């Protein structure tokens, strides 16, 4: 296996000499995706608690279906 720094050197060399726009576009897309992966949102304790509360409510059947919500909205809008 090639060490990381050697891979970087080889990639930089090949990228700097290519004129293939499609290849460069795909490399840019991959690099962009990598940076998005690093941008992970971490929930605050309050947000985590709210999510857990919602999951517990779902587990206990304390939710409305989409159809039930639509019916409530229809009734509310007719008032």
Beta strands, then each sheet from edge to edge (+ up, - down):
end
